[in-house]
Amino acid sequence: MTAAATWRRWRREVNDILEVGGDAHPAGRIVNAFIIVLIFLNAIAFAADTVEELADRYAWEFAAFNLFSVIVFTVEYVLRVWSAVDIPMLSRLPPWQARLRFATRPMMLIDLLAFFPWYLHWMLPMDLRILRVFRLFRLLKLVRYSPALQTLGRVIADEYRALLGALLVIMVLLLFASTAMYLLEREAQPDKFGSIPAAAWWALATLTTVGYGDVVPITPFGKMLGGVVMLLGVGMIALPVAIIATGFSQESSRHQFVVTWSMVARVPLFAAMDHSEVAEITRLLYTRTYLPGVPMVRTHDAGDAMFIIASGEALVDIGAGKHALLKEGDFFGEMALLERRRHKHDVVAKTRCRVYVLDSQSLARLGRRHPEIMLRIRKVAEARAAADEASLGGSRPRKPRSTGTRSKHDEPETL
């Protein structure tokens, strides 16, 4: 292997470790866990460094830990930029352009702010106390390692128009409440409601349901207005929360639908279908969860459903004390469902399993609404069964036949 090929292989492995993570390289999980722990330790050190007693006693330790963190974050940043040319969407660009485009991404800018101010104070005379604030940007690096935070970011980006509309409504209500309270209370309490900006403090505390109580109306009409503002505040402040919660739920549902769709599309029974047909089947699925040791199906159970394993592992008893292992993406029970016969093997959850289920009632609804899809499913199933029978009738030894159990890791068998 040439030096250039070795260099490219190392660069690709670095990209897999840092950008793709544990799914692409075993070291990815270790590196990610190390960075996450280091970020949390930096947050603790940042808070502890503001305690004068601790700052004086452990000044050298805090400085050494900060230097170590800066070195780690710098190396991580440099390696990310260096390996960016192996990202598929950037691989067609010239190396310098790919790295420049990658370095201007929002997450990379956050990574830069996590360590660059430390170098800046050596080049420019700056107050270190101000630079300490920039260490908080290291916490933002957690967004890279948290799918939930990434989802929340997409929700805010998608719903920003609705959030701006809610903010505008709140600002208008704040202005009206401040103006009305100023007119009603300015003579009774000129020191507290002597101007609209002064009254805005009371309006803000009331609308947000905080209610500090340092400024309160004392006139009858002022109290009546205060009650109305309290009631309006409950709904108005809850509005952006409801928008974000709804968006988060929709984003999670979209993600779950894509994951389910991809699993259904990998099932050979549905592989020949187009996107719309697979999506129609995906909508009929529901989920079940099985604890370790709990049977999913038993021998002689009615074949009234097929199962796709979404997570976890299951064991199939194929006889003679032997078991077949089913993992994420494997499926079983489709032929027993279509042929309306009973299962011939036990399937037991080895670990906690979550499965997608397509039952006979959903299949019947599919046949009534989309008979062409049902016809295609049956044709594919019959063709696969005939092919399996033909292969089993050859010269090779006959294998135990599964009655509704099929693994993507094994050779297909008649169910």
C-alpha positions as a printed Julia matrix, in Angstrom:
415×3 Matrix{Float64}:
   0.0     0.0    0.0
   1.36    3.4   -0.98
   1.88    6.23   1.48
  -0.95    8.21  -0.15
  -3.37    5.3    0.19
  -2.39    4.82   3.83
  -2.89    8.53   4.46
  -6.36    8.42   2.89
  -7.3     5.35   4.92
  -6.29    7.07   8.17
  -8.18   10.18   7.19
 -11.3     8.13   6.43
 -11.06    6.37   9.78
 -10.72    9.71  11.57
 -13.83   10.95   9.78
 -15.72    7.79  10.74
 -14.71    8.15  14.4
 -15.49   11.86  14.76
 -18.38   12.45  12.36
 -20.18    9.12  12.02
 -19.48    7.76  15.5
 -19.8     4.28  16.96
 -21.99    2.99  14.12
 -19.04    3.24  11.72
 -16.01    2.66  13.97
 -15.66    0.94  17.37
 -13.53    3.82  18.68
 -16.28    6.32  17.89
 -18.26    5.56  21.03
 -15.18    5.85  23.21
 -14.15    9.18  21.7
 -17.67   10.59  21.93
 -18.03    9.49  25.56
 -14.65   11.05  26.4
 -15.58   14.39  24.79
 -18.98   14.45  26.54
 -17.41   13.77  29.96
 -14.77   16.44  29.29
 -17.48   18.99  28.43
 -19.33   18.29  31.68
 -16.11   18.52  33.68
 -15.41   21.88  32.04
 -18.82   23.13  33.14
 -18.12   22.01  36.72
 -14.65   23.57  36.66
 -16.05   26.83  35.26
 -18.54   27.07  38.13
 -15.99   26.05  40.78
 -13.47   28.59  39.5
 -15.85   31.41  40.46
 -15.6    30.42  44.14
 -12.72   32.52  45.41
 -11.57   30.01  48.02
 -11.42   27.19  45.48
  -9.9    29.44  42.81
  -7.05   30.43  45.15
  -6.4    26.95  46.49
  -6.57   25.07  43.17
  -5.46   27.78  40.77
  -2.74   25.61  39.22
  -5.07   22.6   38.85
  -7.77   24.71  37.19
  -5.23   26.22  34.79
  -3.76   22.79  33.92
  -7.2    21.28  33.31
  -8.18   24.23  31.14
  -4.98   23.85  29.11
  -5.62   20.12  28.7
  -9.18   20.83  27.53
  -7.98   23.45  25.05
  -5.47   20.98  23.59
  -8.12   18.24  23.25
 -10.69   20.56  21.66
  -8.05   22.0   19.32
  -6.92   18.55  18.16
 -10.55   17.49  17.7
 -11.3    20.59  15.64
  -8.22   20.22  13.44
  -8.93   16.53  12.81
 -12.55   17.27  11.91
 -11.53   19.92   9.39
  -8.71   17.73   8.01
 -11.0    14.73   7.46
 -13.9    16.77   6.05
 -12.88   15.91   2.48
 -14.17   12.36   3.08
 -17.72   13.53   3.81
 -19.77   12.31   0.79
 -21.47   15.62   0.06
 -18.13   17.47   0.16
 -15.92   14.88  -1.5
 -16.52   16.28  -5.0
 -15.2    19.72  -4.06
 -11.53   20.72  -4.06
  -9.98   19.89  -0.65
  -9.53   23.52   0.42
 -13.1    24.41  -0.55
 -14.54   21.33   1.18
 -12.68   22.14   4.4
 -13.67   25.82   4.24
 -17.33   25.0    3.74
 -17.22   22.47   6.56
 -15.47   24.93   8.91
 -18.23   27.52   8.42
 -20.96   25.2    9.64
 -22.69   26.39  12.84
 -21.47   23.43  14.9
 -17.89   23.97  13.76
 -18.1    27.65  14.73
 -19.24   26.58  18.19
 -16.29   24.17  18.36
 -13.97   27.03  17.4
 -15.34   29.32  20.1
 -14.77   26.56  22.66
 -10.99   26.97  22.51
  -9.99   29.95  20.31
 -10.45   32.65  23.02
  -7.72   30.92  25.04
  -5.26   31.52  22.19
  -6.64   35.02  21.67
  -5.61   36.28  25.09
  -1.97   35.44  24.28
  -2.1    37.59  21.16
  -4.19   40.49  22.45
  -4.18   42.13  25.9
  -7.62   41.15  27.22
  -9.18   40.69  30.63
  -9.16   36.97  31.4
 -12.38   37.31  33.37
 -14.16   38.25  30.15
 -12.64   35.29  28.33
 -13.95   32.94  31.0
 -17.45   33.58  29.7
 -16.48   32.04  26.35
 -15.81   28.76  28.13
 -19.57   28.37  28.36
 -19.55   27.71  24.6
 -18.02   24.34  25.42
 -21.42   23.29  26.78
 -22.95   23.99  23.36
 -20.73   21.25  21.96
 -23.16   18.81  23.58
 -25.59   19.58  20.76
 -23.36   17.52  18.46
 -23.77   14.44  20.67
 -27.45   14.82  21.6
 -30.06   13.81  18.99
 -32.76   15.36  21.2
 -31.07   18.78  21.12
 -30.58   18.48  17.37
 -34.27   17.7   17.0
 -35.16   20.71  19.13
 -32.96   22.9   16.92
 -34.77   21.66  13.79
 -38.13   22.32  15.47
 -37.19   25.91  16.29
 -35.91   26.42  12.74
 -39.12   24.98  11.25
 -41.49   26.82  13.59
 -39.72   30.17  13.78
 -42.57   31.97  11.99
 -45.13   30.7   14.51
 -42.76   31.51  17.39
 -42.22   35.03  16.07
 -45.99   35.44  15.78
 -46.46   34.31  19.37
 -43.7    36.67  20.51
 -45.39   39.54  18.67
 -48.7    38.78  20.41
 -46.94   38.73  23.78
 -45.21   42.06  23.09
 -48.48   43.69  22.05
 -50.21   42.37  25.17
 -47.3    43.58  27.3
 -47.57   47.06  25.8
 -51.36   47.26  26.3
 -51.13   46.01  29.9
 -48.33   48.47  30.7
 -50.2    51.4   29.17
 -53.48   50.56  30.89
 -51.84   50.11  34.28
 -49.92   53.36  33.84
 -53.18   55.23  33.24
 -54.95   53.61  36.19
 -52.17   53.69  38.82
 -49.94   56.64  37.99
 -51.68   59.04  40.41
 -51.95   56.5   43.24
 -48.37   55.2   42.86
 -46.29   57.68  40.84
 -43.05   56.09  42.08
 -43.95   52.66  40.73
 -46.25   53.41  37.79
 -45.0    56.84  36.84
 -44.25   55.83  33.25
 -45.1    53.07  30.78
 -41.6    51.52  30.98
 -41.91   51.44  34.78
 -45.33   49.78  34.51
 -43.88   47.28  31.99
 -41.94   45.62  34.82
 -45.21   44.77  36.6
 -46.81   43.65  33.32
 -43.89   41.38  32.47
 -43.83   39.76  35.92
 -47.61   39.24  35.78
 -47.84   37.94  32.2
 -45.08   35.4   32.82
 -46.96   34.27  35.98
 -43.83   34.98  38.08
 -45.51   37.59  40.28
 -42.65   38.99  42.36
 -45.06   41.14  44.36
 -42.67   44.08  44.61
 -45.06   46.21  42.49
 -48.82   45.69  42.81
 -51.91   47.73  41.89
 -53.87   49.25  44.77
 -56.81   50.94  43.03
 -60.01   48.93  42.36
 -59.76   49.28  38.6
 -56.05   48.5   38.74
 -56.78   45.26  40.59
 -59.46   44.34  38.06
 -57.01   44.92  35.23
 -54.4    42.87  37.09
 -56.77   39.91  37.25
 -57.47   40.1   33.52
 -53.73   40.28  32.73
 -53.11   37.24  34.94
 -55.67   35.18  33.03
 -54.32   36.3   29.66
 -50.76   35.62  30.74
 -51.46   31.95  31.42
 -52.52   31.43  27.82
 -50.08   33.76  26.1
 -46.91   32.46  27.73
 -48.05   28.87  27.17
 -48.43   29.55  23.43
 -44.73   29.28  22.4
 -44.33   26.26  24.69
 -47.23   24.55  22.92
 -45.75   25.4   19.5
 -42.38   23.88  20.41
 -43.98   20.81  22.04
 -46.18   20.16  19.0
 -43.27   20.64  16.62
 -41.09   18.31  18.67
 -43.78   15.63  18.58
 -44.22   16.0   14.82
 -40.46   15.87  14.23
 -40.18   12.72  16.34
 -43.08   11.17  14.44
 -41.47   12.01  11.1
 -38.2    10.48  12.24
 -39.98    7.36  13.49
 -41.89    7.07  10.21
 -38.66    7.25   8.18
 -37.02    4.59  10.36
 -40.07    2.34  10.1
 -40.34    2.93   6.35
 -36.71    1.96   5.8
 -37.21   -1.28   7.77
 -40.37   -2.2    5.87
 -38.66   -1.46   2.55
 -35.9    -3.97   3.42
 -38.39   -6.83   3.91
 -38.16   -8.96   0.73
 -41.93   -9.33   0.67
 -42.27   -5.56   0.17
 -38.96   -4.83  -1.59
 -40.5    -4.69  -5.09
 -43.06   -2.06  -4.11
 -42.75    1.63  -4.81
 -42.46    4.35  -2.16
 -46.16    5.09  -1.87
 -47.08    1.43  -1.39
 -44.44    0.93   1.3
 -45.65    4.1    3.02
 -49.22    2.75   2.98
 -48.09   -0.45   4.7
 -46.01    1.53   7.21
 -49.1     3.42   8.36
 -50.77    0.15   9.31
 -48.01   -0.94  11.69
 -48.13   -0.62  15.45
 -45.5    -1.44  18.06
 -45.17   -4.0   20.82
 -42.49   -4.41  23.46
 -41.31   -7.74  24.84
 -39.12   -8.19  27.92
 -36.26  -10.74  27.92
 -37.54  -14.32  28.06
 -41.1   -13.45  26.97
 -42.37  -15.48  23.97
 -43.35  -13.44  20.91
 -45.05  -16.41  19.24
 -45.38  -20.03  20.31
 -45.6   -23.22  18.3
 -49.14  -23.78  16.99
 -50.13  -20.15  17.62
 -52.38  -18.76  14.91
 -50.44  -16.84  12.28
 -52.47  -13.68  12.66
 -49.58  -11.18  12.39
 -46.1   -10.61  11.02
 -43.34   -8.97  13.03
 -40.37   -6.72  12.18
 -37.79   -6.29  14.93
 -37.11   -2.58  15.51
 -34.63   -3.08  18.37
 -33.3    -5.92  20.46
 -32.68   -9.61  19.73
 -34.86  -12.72  19.66
 -34.2   -16.47  19.5
 -36.01  -18.95  17.24
 -36.21  -22.54  18.42
 -35.53  -24.55  15.25
 -35.39  -27.92  17.01
 -32.71  -30.29  18.2
 -31.65  -27.75  20.81
 -30.62  -25.26  18.13
 -31.62  -21.61  17.92
 -31.48  -18.94  15.24
 -30.8   -15.35  16.26
 -32.96  -12.49  14.98
 -31.67   -8.93  15.22
 -32.8    -5.41  14.36
 -34.41   -5.37  10.9
 -35.16   -9.12  10.86
 -38.75  -10.26  10.42
 -40.9   -13.34  10.87
 -44.46  -14.54  10.5
 -45.27  -13.09   7.07
 -46.0   -16.43   5.35
 -48.0   -17.74   8.29
 -50.05  -14.54   8.09
 -50.66  -14.76   4.35
 -51.39  -18.51   4.36
 -53.51  -18.26   7.51
 -51.74  -21.15   9.18
 -50.11  -21.73  12.53
 -46.51  -21.14  13.53
 -44.18  -24.13  13.77
 -41.49  -22.58  15.98
 -41.21  -20.63  19.22
 -39.79  -17.11  19.01
 -38.61  -15.74  22.35
 -37.17  -12.3   23.16
 -33.49  -12.62  24.1
 -33.23   -8.96  25.12
 -35.8    -6.22  25.48
 -37.38   -6.12  22.02
 -39.53   -3.54  20.29
 -41.27   -4.87  17.19
 -43.5    -3.48  14.46
 -46.63   -5.58  13.99
 -48.8    -5.97  10.9
 -51.85   -7.99  11.96
 -54.52   -9.77   9.94
 -57.1    -7.01  10.45
 -54.74   -4.35   9.11
 -53.87   -6.63   6.19
 -57.58   -7.07   5.46
 -58.11   -3.3    5.49
 -55.18   -2.96   3.12
 -56.79   -5.51   0.79
 -60.1    -3.63   0.8
 -58.58   -0.2    0.21
 -55.72   -1.21  -2.07
 -56.43   -4.6   -3.64
 -53.58   -4.09  -6.1
 -51.07   -3.88  -3.24
 -52.52   -7.03  -1.65
 -52.38   -8.83  -4.98
 -48.73   -7.9   -5.4
 -47.9    -9.1   -1.88
 -49.48  -12.48  -2.54
 -47.74  -12.88  -5.89
 -44.36  -12.08  -4.37
 -45.01  -14.46  -1.46
 -46.07  -17.28  -3.8
 -43.06  -16.74  -6.04
 -40.67  -16.79  -3.06
 -42.34  -19.92  -1.67
 -42.04  -21.68  -5.04
 -38.39  -20.67  -5.35
 -37.64  -21.94  -1.86
 -39.39  -25.25  -2.55
 -37.39  -25.67  -5.74
 -34.11  -24.96  -3.96
 -34.99  -27.36  -1.15
 -35.76  -30.09  -3.66
 -32.21  -30.02  -5.05
 -29.24  -32.15  -4.18
 -28.25  -30.21  -1.06
 -29.44  -31.47   2.35
 -32.86  -30.32   3.35
 -32.8   -27.6    6.02
 -35.3   -27.24   8.85
 -38.1   -25.09   7.55
 -39.17  -22.06   9.52
 -42.88  -21.34   9.75
 -42.89  -17.69   9.96
 -39.33  -16.85  10.89
 -36.88  -15.21   8.56
 -33.63  -13.36   9.18
 -31.9   -10.99   6.84
 -28.67  -12.62   8.06
 -29.71  -16.11   6.89
 -30.64  -17.72   3.61
 -34.37  -17.28   2.91
 -36.59  -20.19   3.81
 -40.21  -21.0    3.18
 -42.32  -19.78   6.06
